[in-house]
Amino acid sequence: MSGRATVYDVAKQAGVSIKTVSRVVNGSEEVKAATRDRVLSAVRDLKYVPNSHALSLKSGNTRTVGVVVDSLSDPFFAAIVAFVEQKLAAEGYTVLVASTNRNGDREREQVMALAGHRIAGLVLTPTNSDHGYLADVLHGIPLVIVDRTCDVTGTDVVKVDDFGATRQAVLDLIALGHRRIAFVGDSSALPTNHDRHEGYLAAHEEAGIEVDAALERWDSDQTDHAAAATTSLLQLQDPPTAFFACHPRGAAGTVQSLHRNQQTHRAVISFGEVLLGDLLQPALTVIDHLPERIAEATADILLRRLIEAEDGSEPRPPTETLVPLTLIRRGSGELTP
């Protein structure tokens, strides 16, 4: 043959579809070994070199996906990005990452910048801002909302049961005899924190226990803030016998304060894993808010949407996926009053 070999030439010689050639060339593991060998043999014989720029011009976008989260310094979101990137890279996609620092204006700027790169899809952890702009910016680009809900309809959402997991954890504390349970929270504007607080309230209502507002602390988004909040709770005339921290940074601050004040006999449950929490005395009881499960579900959904877009097939209805959670009992959450 004369001239440069194309993906069509490789597909014809290997007896496969163009999509299969693309997956093999981009390192996907979801191709049978025999098929992969035929494609690679054709690539070698024809001296085929993929032209990603030409493919992007043809499709109208690149094989690039955007991921926008709160902060890469947060271990939870950093882990989600790492798992999503690994999964998408195996399918031949490049991942561009941006952070918002929970700022609505910055979120919009980051999404617009990514859209300018002609991304094929977007993963977004939304802030508490208005998201009406997304439809105009993305123009039908597949979107998966992660960890939270927002005012965007008709899109896929991957989250956990914040309400149900918190309710059950607080009911467990109540069953042990605790009646003064503190809530150490982050910003009340975040949907996740709102749902966890609602679970905290629901557990008390179900048990017929009136919630003392003096036991609630908000805006403890950093470890030192949570430590100060916990110390102030310990100074109450009738201090809490148990603490529910609605995020790992809050739990780390709570544990820090309890150890500093020699109050480690008070129960603690954390929503999410704390670094070295299993090595504490007592070891920290946690709700297993595992980022890899969330990331895997997110990547799977986005990949299905990307395939639909490439095939031009009718997209399936949007889904809301609830990733299951488990309470890991290690000792701190099982302490009695």
Sine and cosine of phi, psi and omega as CSV:
sin_phi,cos_phi,sin_psi,cos_psi,sin_omega,cos_omega
0.00,0.00,0.44,-0.90,0.01,-1.00
-0.95,-0.32,0.43,-0.90,0.02,-1.00
0.99,0.16,0.02,-1.00,-0.05,-1.00
-0.98,0.20,0.70,-0.72,0.01,-1.00
-0.93,0.37,0.57,-0.82,0.01,-1.00
-0.93,-0.38,0.16,-0.99,0.04,-1.00
-0.88,0.48,-0.51,0.86,0.03,-1.00
-0.92,0.39,-0.62,0.79,0.03,-1.00
-0.90,0.44,-0.68,0.73,0.01,-1.00
-0.90,0.44,-0.71,0.70,-0.02,-1.00
-0.88,0.48,-0.66,0.75,-0.02,-1.00
-0.91,0.42,-0.72,0.69,-0.04,-1.00
-0.92,0.39,-0.59,0.81,-0.03,-1.00
-0.99,0.11,-0.22,0.97,-0.01,-1.00
0.94,0.33,0.60,0.80,-0.01,-1.00
-0.74,-0.67,0.05,-1.00,0.04,-1.00
-0.99,0.13,0.27,-0.96,0.05,-1.00
-0.89,0.46,-0.61,0.79,-0.01,-1.00
-0.89,0.46,-0.62,0.78,0.02,-1.00
-0.91,0.41,-0.65,0.76,0.06,-1.00
-0.86,0.51,-0.71,0.70,-0.01,-1.00
-0.86,0.50,-0.68,0.74,-0.02,-1.00
-0.92,0.40,-0.65,0.76,0.01,-1.00
-0.91,0.41,-0.72,0.69,-0.03,-1.00
-0.88,0.48,-0.56,0.83,-0.05,-1.00
-1.00,-0.03,0.16,0.99,0.16,-0.99
0.99,0.11,0.27,0.96,0.01,-1.00
-0.91,0.42,0.63,-0.78,0.02,-1.00
-1.00,-0.02,-0.05,1.00,-0.07,-1.00
-1.00,-0.02,0.65,0.76,0.05,-1.00
-0.75,-0.66,0.71,-0.70,-0.01,-1.00
-0.87,0.50,0.55,-0.83,-0.08,-1.00
-0.85,0.53,-0.67,0.74,-0.02,-1.00
-0.90,0.43,-0.65,0.76,0.02,-1.00
-0.92,0.40,-0.68,0.73,0.02,-1.00
-0.87,0.50,-0.67,0.74,-0.01,-1.00
-0.89,0.46,-0.64,0.77,0.02,-1.00
-0.90,0.43,-0.68,0.74,-0.01,-1.00
-0.91,0.42,-0.72,0.69,-0.02,-1.00
-0.91,0.42,-0.57,0.82,0.06,-1.00
-0.90,0.44,-0.68,0.73,0.03,-1.00
-0.91,0.41,-0.62,0.78,0.03,-1.00
-0.87,0.50,-0.70,0.72,-0.01,-1.00
-0.93,0.38,-0.71,0.71,-0.04,-1.00
-0.88,0.47,-0.66,0.75,-0.08,-1.00
-1.00,-0.01,-0.08,1.00,-0.05,-1.00
0.82,0.57,0.71,0.70,-0.06,-1.00
-0.97,0.24,0.72,-0.69,0.09,-1.00
-0.85,-0.52,0.88,-0.48,-0.01,-1.00
-0.87,0.49,0.65,-0.76,0.05,-1.00
-0.92,-0.38,1.00,0.05,-0.07,-1.00
-0.91,0.42,-0.52,0.85,0.01,-1.00
-0.92,0.40,-0.67,0.74,0.01,-1.00
-0.90,0.43,-0.64,0.77,0.02,-1.00
-0.89,0.45,-0.62,0.78,-0.01,-1.00
-0.93,0.36,-0.59,0.81,0.04,-1.00
-0.92,0.39,-0.61,0.79,-0.03,-1.00
-0.93,0.37,-0.68,0.73,-0.09,-1.00
-0.99,0.11,-0.31,0.95,-0.02,-1.00
1.00,-0.02,-0.10,1.00,0.10,-1.00
-0.49,-0.87,0.06,-1.00,0.00,-1.00
-0.99,-0.16,0.13,-0.99,0.16,-0.99
-1.00,0.03,0.84,0.54,-0.03,-1.00
-0.79,-0.61,0.69,-0.72,0.01,-1.00
-0.87,-0.50,0.66,-0.75,0.05,-1.00
-0.99,-0.11,0.60,-0.80,0.09,-1.00
-0.77,-0.64,0.84,-0.54,-0.02,-1.00
-0.84,-0.54,0.87,-0.50,-0.03,-1.00
-0.77,-0.64,0.05,-1.00,0.00,-1.00
-0.87,0.50,-0.87,0.49,-0.10,-1.00
-0.38,-0.92,0.68,-0.73,0.04,-1.00
-0.98,0.21,-0.20,0.98,0.07,-1.00
-0.98,0.17,-0.23,0.97,0.06,-1.00
-0.99,0.15,0.88,-0.48,-0.05,-1.00
-0.83,0.56,-0.56,0.83,-0.02,-1.00
-0.90,0.44,-0.78,0.63,-0.02,-1.00
-0.95,0.30,-0.55,0.84,0.07,-1.00
-0.88,0.48,-0.64,0.77,0.02,-1.00
-0.93,0.38,-0.66,0.75,0.04,-1.00
-0.86,0.52,-0.72,0.69,0.01,-1.00
-0.87,0.50,-0.69,0.72,-0.04,-1.00
-0.89,0.45,-0.69,0.73,-0.02,-1.00
-0.94,0.35,-0.67,0.75,0.02,-1.00
-0.89,0.45,-0.69,0.73,-0.01,-1.00
-0.89,0.46,-0.68,0.73,0.00,-1.00
-0.88,0.48,-0.70,0.71,-0.04,-1.00
-0.92,0.39,-0.69,0.72,-0.03,-1.00
-0.95,0.31,-0.56,0.83,0.02,-1.00
-0.89,0.46,-0.57,0.82,0.03,-1.00
-0.90,0.43,-0.35,0.94,0.02,-1.00
-0.98,-0.20,0.17,0.99,0.09,-1.00
1.00,0.02,0.29,0.96,0.00,-1.00
-0.97,-0.24,0.58,-0.82,0.15,-0.99
-0.99,-0.11,0.60,-0.80,-0.04,-1.00
-0.92,-0.40,0.81,-0.59,0.12,-0.99
-0.97,-0.24,0.77,-0.64,-0.11,-0.99
-0.90,-0.43,0.65,-0.76,0.06,-1.00
-0.63,-0.78,0.38,-0.93,0.01,-1.00
-0.81,-0.59,0.37,-0.93,-0.09,-1.00
-0.91,-0.41,-0.33,0.94,-0.12,-0.99
0.79,0.61,0.55,0.83,0.03,-1.00
0.86,0.51,0.50,0.87,0.01,-1.00
-0.95,-0.32,0.87,-0.50,-0.07,-1.00
-0.88,0.47,-0.64,0.77,0.01,-1.00
-0.91,0.41,-0.66,0.75,0.01,-1.00
-0.91,0.42,-0.62,0.78,0.04,-1.00
-0.84,0.54,-0.74,0.67,-0.02,-1.00
-0.88,0.47,-0.67,0.74,0.01,-1.00
-0.88,0.47,-0.68,0.74,-0.02,-1.00
-0.92,0.39,-0.67,0.74,0.01,-1.00
-0.90,0.43,-0.67,0.75,0.02,-1.00
-0.90,0.44,-0.63,0.78,0.02,-1.00
-0.91,0.42,-0.67,0.74,0.02,-1.00
-0.91,0.40,-0.64,0.77,0.03,-1.00
-0.88,0.48,-0.52,0.85,0.04,-1.00
-0.92,0.40,-0.34,0.94,0.06,-1.00
-1.00,0.05,0.14,0.99,-0.01,-1.00
0.82,0.57,0.77,0.64,0.02,-1.00
-0.90,0.44,0.47,-0.88,0.01,-1.00
-1.00,0.07,-0.39,0.92,-0.01,-1.00
-0.28,-0.96,0.23,-0.97,-0.05,-1.00
-0.65,-0.76,0.70,-0.71,0.17,-0.99
-0.94,-0.34,0.78,-0.62,-0.11,-0.99
-0.70,-0.71,0.78,-0.63,0.24,-0.97
-0.99,-0.16,0.97,-0.26,-0.17,-0.99
-0.96,0.26,0.46,-0.89,0.18,-0.98
-1.00,0.02,-0.15,-0.99,-0.03,-1.00
-1.00,-0.03,0.46,0.89,-0.03,-1.00
-1.00,-0.08,0.07,-1.00,0.06,-1.00
-0.96,0.29,0.75,-0.66,-0.04,-1.00
-0.93,-0.38,0.38,0.93,0.04,-1.00
-0.89,0.45,-0.34,0.94,-0.04,-1.00
-0.95,0.31,-0.35,0.94,-0.16,-0.99
-0.87,0.49,-0.67,0.75,-0.04,-1.00
-0.87,0.50,-0.65,0.76,-0.03,-1.00
-0.96,0.29,-0.56,0.83,-0.05,-1.00
-0.98,0.20,-0.67,0.74,-0.12,-0.99
-1.00,0.09,-0.45,0.89,0.03,-1.00
0.78,0.63,0.74,0.67,0.07,-1.00
1.00,0.04,0.01,1.00,0.06,-1.00
-0.89,0.46,0.74,-0.68,-0.01,-1.00
-0.81,0.58,0.71,-0.70,-0.05,-1.00
-0.76,-0.65,0.74,-0.68,0.11,-0.99
-0.85,-0.53,0.85,-0.52,0.05,-1.00
-1.00,0.04,0.73,-0.68,-0.12,-0.99
-0.84,-0.54,0.70,-0.72,0.17,-0.99
0.97,0.25,-0.31,0.95,-0.03,-1.00
-0.59,-0.81,0.22,-0.98,0.18,-0.98
-0.95,-0.31,0.29,-0.96,0.05,-1.00
-0.44,-0.90,-0.11,-0.99,-0.10,-0.99
-0.99,0.10,0.61,0.79,0.05,-1.00
-0.94,-0.35,0.87,-0.50,0.01,-1.00
-0.99,-0.15,0.36,-0.93,0.08,-1.00
0.95,0.32,0.45,0.89,0.04,-1.00
-0.75,-0.66,0.28,-0.96,-0.02,-1.00
-0.98,0.19,0.61,-0.79,0.00,-1.00
-0.76,-0.65,0.71,-0.71,0.12,-0.99
-0.85,-0.53,0.87,-0.50,-0.01,-1.00
-0.50,-0.87,-0.01,-1.00,0.06,-1.00
-0.90,-0.43,0.22,-0.98,0.00,-1.00
-0.99,0.10,0.98,0.22,-0.03,-1.00
-0.85,0.53,-0.70,0.71,-0.03,-1.00
-0.90,0.44,-0.81,0.59,-0.10,-1.00
-0.90,0.43,-0.66,0.75,-0.02,-1.00
-0.92,0.40,-0.66,0.75,0.02,-1.00
-0.92,0.39,-0.70,0.72,0.01,-1.00
-0.83,0.56,-0.73,0.68,-0.04,-1.00
-0.92,0.39,-0.64,0.77,0.01,-1.00
-0.89,0.45,-0.68,0.73,0.00,-1.00
-0.94,0.35,-0.60,0.80,0.08,-1.00
-0.88,0.48,-0.59,0.81,0.05,-1.00
-0.89,0.45,-0.67,0.75,0.03,-1.00
-0.90,0.43,-0.65,0.76,0.02,-1.00
-0.90,0.43,-0.65,0.76,0.00,-1.00
-0.89,0.46,-0.44,0.90,0.03,-1.00
-0.99,0.16,-0.12,0.99,0.03,-1.00
0.94,-0.35,0.01,1.00,0.00,-1.00
-0.97,0.26,0.71,-0.70,0.05,-1.00
-0.83,-0.55,-0.27,0.96,0.03,-1.00
-0.90,-0.44,1.00,-0.01,-0.07,-1.00
-0.92,-0.38,0.88,-0.48,-0.01,-1.00
-0.99,0.14,0.51,-0.86,0.08,-1.00
-0.89,-0.45,0.91,-0.42,0.03,-1.00
-0.97,-0.26,0.96,-0.27,-0.17,-0.99
-0.89,-0.45,0.21,-0.98,0.09,-1.00
-1.00,-0.08,-0.40,-0.92,0.01,-1.00
-0.88,0.48,0.75,-0.66,0.01,-1.00
-0.95,0.32,-0.22,0.97,-0.01,-1.00
-0.98,0.21,-0.33,0.94,0.00,-1.00
-0.98,0.22,0.75,-0.66,-0.03,-1.00
-0.83,0.55,-0.61,0.79,-0.01,-1.00
-0.89,0.46,-0.71,0.71,-0.01,-1.00
-0.93,0.37,-0.60,0.80,0.05,-1.00
-0.87,0.49,-0.72,0.70,-0.03,-1.00
-0.91,0.40,-0.61,0.79,0.02,-1.00
-0.93,0.38,-0.62,0.78,0.05,-1.00
-0.91,0.41,-0.63,0.78,0.05,-1.00
-0.89,0.45,-0.59,0.80,0.07,-1.00
-0.91,0.41,-0.63,0.78,0.06,-1.00
-0.88,0.48,-0.72,0.69,0.01,-1.00
-0.92,0.40,-0.65,0.76,-0.03,-1.00
-0.89,0.45,-0.63,0.78,0.01,-1.00
-0.89,0.46,-0.68,0.74,0.03,-1.00
-0.90,0.43,-0.70,0.72,-0.01,-1.00
-0.89,0.46,-0.67,0.74,0.00,-1.00
-0.89,0.46,-0.56,0.83,-0.01,-1.00
-1.00,0.03,-0.03,1.00,0.00,-1.00
0.95,0.30,0.51,0.86,-0.02,-1.00
-0.93,-0.37,0.77,-0.63,0.02,-1.00
-0.97,0.23,0.72,-0.70,0.00,-1.00
-0.99,0.13,0.77,-0.64,0.08,-1.00
-1.00,0.00,0.91,-0.41,-0.04,-1.00
-0.87,0.50,-0.38,0.93,0.02,-1.00
-0.92,0.39,-0.25,0.97,0.00,-1.00
-1.00,-0.02,0.01,1.00,-0.02,-1.00
-0.98,-0.20,0.72,-0.70,0.05,-1.00
-0.77,-0.64,0.76,-0.65,-0.01,-1.00
-0.90,-0.43,0.12,-0.99,0.03,-1.00
0.84,0.55,0.50,0.86,0.10,-0.99
-1.00,-0.09,0.87,0.49,-0.14,-0.99
-0.99,0.13,-0.19,0.98,0.04,-1.00
-0.84,-0.54,0.36,-0.93,-0.08,-1.00
-0.85,0.52,-0.69,0.72,-0.03,-1.00
-0.93,0.38,-0.56,0.83,0.06,-1.00
-0.91,0.42,-0.69,0.73,-0.01,-1.00
-0.92,0.39,-0.60,0.80,0.03,-1.00
-0.90,0.44,-0.68,0.73,0.03,-1.00
-0.91,0.42,-0.64,0.77,0.02,-1.00
-0.90,0.45,-0.66,0.75,0.00,-1.00
-0.91,0.41,-0.66,0.75,0.03,-1.00
-0.88,0.48,-0.64,0.77,0.02,-1.00
-0.92,0.40,-0.57,0.82,0.05,-1.00
-0.92,0.38,-0.61,0.79,0.02,-1.00
-0.92,0.39,-0.38,0.93,-0.03,-1.00
-1.00,0.05,-0.04,1.00,0.06,-1.00
-0.90,0.43,0.45,-0.89,0.03,-1.00
-0.87,0.50,-0.59,0.81,0.07,-1.00
-0.83,-0.56,0.99,0.13,-0.13,-0.99
-0.94,0.34,0.31,-0.95,0.01,-1.00
-0.93,0.37,0.52,-0.85,0.10,-1.00
-1.00,-0.10,-0.19,0.98,0.00,-1.00
-0.55,-0.84,0.44,-0.90,-0.01,-1.00
-0.78,-0.63,0.73,-0.68,0.17,-0.98
-0.92,-0.38,0.90,-0.44,0.02,-1.00
-0.98,-0.19,0.84,-0.55,-0.15,-0.99
-1.00,0.08,0.12,0.99,0.13,-0.99
-0.34,-0.94,0.36,-0.93,-0.11,-0.99
-0.87,0.49,-0.61,0.80,0.00,-1.00
-0.90,0.44,-0.63,0.78,0.05,-1.00
-0.90,0.43,-0.66,0.75,0.02,-1.00
-0.89,0.45,-0.66,0.75,0.01,-1.00
-0.88,0.47,-0.66,0.75,0.03,-1.00
-0.93,0.37,-0.63,0.78,0.03,-1.00
-0.89,0.45,-0.74,0.68,0.01,-1.00
-0.89,0.46,-0.67,0.75,0.02,-1.00
-0.84,0.54,-0.73,0.69,-0.01,-1.00
-0.91,0.40,-0.67,0.75,-0.01,-1.00
-0.89,0.45,-0.66,0.76,0.03,-1.00
-0.93,0.37,-0.66,0.75,-0.03,-1.00
-0.90,0.44,-0.56,0.83,-0.04,-1.00
-0.99,-0.14,0.16,0.99,0.02,-1.00
0.82,0.58,0.75,0.66,-0.02,-1.00
-0.83,-0.56,0.58,0.82,-0.09,-1.00
-0.96,0.26,0.02,1.00,0.09,-1.00
-0.99,0.17,-0.11,0.99,0.00,-1.00
-1.00,0.04,0.67,-0.74,-0.09,-1.00
-0.95,0.31,0.52,-0.85,0.04,-1.00
-0.62,-0.79,0.71,-0.71,0.18,-0.98
-0.79,-0.62,0.72,-0.69,0.01,-1.00
-0.93,-0.36,0.68,-0.73,0.17,-0.99
-1.00,0.07,1.00,-0.10,-0.03,-1.00
0.93,-0.36,0.48,-0.88,-0.07,-1.00
-0.96,0.28,0.62,-0.78,0.08,-1.00
-0.93,-0.36,0.71,-0.70,-0.01,-1.00
-0.81,0.59,0.82,-0.58,0.01,-1.00
0.90,0.43,0.29,0.96,0.01,-1.00
-0.88,0.47,-0.46,0.89,0.00,-1.00
-0.97,0.23,-0.15,0.99,0.00,-1.00
-0.99,-0.15,-0.08,1.00,0.01,-1.00
-0.94,0.35,0.26,-0.96,0.12,-0.99
-0.84,-0.54,0.95,-0.31,-0.08,1.00
-0.96,0.27,0.39,-0.92,0.02,-1.00
-0.90,0.44,0.53,-0.85,-0.15,-0.99
-0.98,0.18,0.80,-0.59,0.12,-0.99
-0.98,0.20,0.75,-0.66,-0.09,-1.00
-0.69,-0.73,0.45,-0.89,0.25,-0.97
-1.00,0.03,0.83,-0.55,-0.19,-0.98
-0.97,0.24,0.97,0.26,0.04,-1.00
-0.97,0.25,0.94,0.35,-0.17,-0.98
-0.98,0.18,0.89,-0.45,-0.06,-1.00
-0.91,0.42,-0.50,0.87,-0.04,-1.00
-0.92,0.40,-0.55,0.84,0.04,-1.00
-0.92,0.39,-0.67,0.74,0.03,-1.00
-0.91,0.42,-0.69,0.72,-0.02,-1.00
-0.90,0.44,-0.66,0.76,-0.01,-1.00
-0.89,0.45,-0.71,0.70,0.03,-1.00
-0.89,0.45,-0.65,0.76,0.01,-1.00
-0.89,0.46,-0.75,0.66,-0.02,-1.00
-0.90,0.44,-0.65,0.76,0.00,-1.00
-0.88,0.48,-0.71,0.71,-0.01,-1.00
-0.91,0.42,-0.71,0.71,-0.02,-1.00
-0.90,0.44,-0.65,0.76,0.02,-1.00
-0.88,0.47,-0.63,0.77,0.06,-1.00
-0.88,0.48,-0.67,0.75,0.02,-1.00
-0.91,0.41,-0.62,0.78,0.01,-1.00
-0.91,0.41,-0.63,0.77,0.05,-1.00
-0.90,0.43,-0.67,0.74,0.05,-1.00
-0.86,0.52,-0.67,0.74,-0.01,-1.00
-0.92,0.40,-0.64,0.76,0.00,-1.00
-0.93,0.38,-0.63,0.77,-0.03,-1.00
-0.98,0.21,-0.35,0.94,-0.10,-1.00
0.96,0.28,0.34,0.94,-0.02,-1.00
-0.99,0.15,0.29,-0.96,0.00,-1.00
-0.93,0.37,0.86,-0.52,-0.03,-1.00
-0.93,0.38,0.60,-0.80,0.06,-1.00
-0.96,0.28,0.33,-0.94,0.01,-1.00
-0.86,0.52,0.50,-0.87,0.01,-1.00
-0.89,0.46,0.46,-0.89,-0.05,-1.00
-0.84,-0.54,0.43,-0.90,0.20,-0.98
-0.87,-0.49,0.91,-0.41,-0.06,-1.00
-0.98,-0.21,0.83,-0.55,0.09,-1.00
-0.99,-0.17,0.92,-0.39,0.03,-1.00
-0.98,0.19,0.80,-0.60,-0.07,-1.00
-0.92,0.40,0.50,-0.87,0.01,-1.00
-0.83,-0.56,0.44,-0.90,0.03,-1.00
-0.71,-0.70,0.64,-0.77,0.09,-1.00
-1.00,0.08,0.87,-0.48,0.02,-1.00
-0.99,-0.11,0.96,-0.29,-0.06,-1.00
-1.00,0.08,0.90,-0.44,-0.04,-1.00
-0.86,-0.50,-0.22,0.98,0.01,-1.00
0.63,-0.78,-0.73,0.68,-0.09,-1.00
-0.93,0.37,-0.53,0.85,-0.01,-1.00
-1.00,0.07,-0.03,1.00,-0.03,-1.00
-0.94,-0.33,0.12,0.99,0.03,-1.00
-0.95,0.31,0.68,-0.73,0.02,-1.00
-1.00,-0.01,0.33,-0.94,0.00,-1.00
-0.86,0.51,0.00,0.00,0.00,0.00
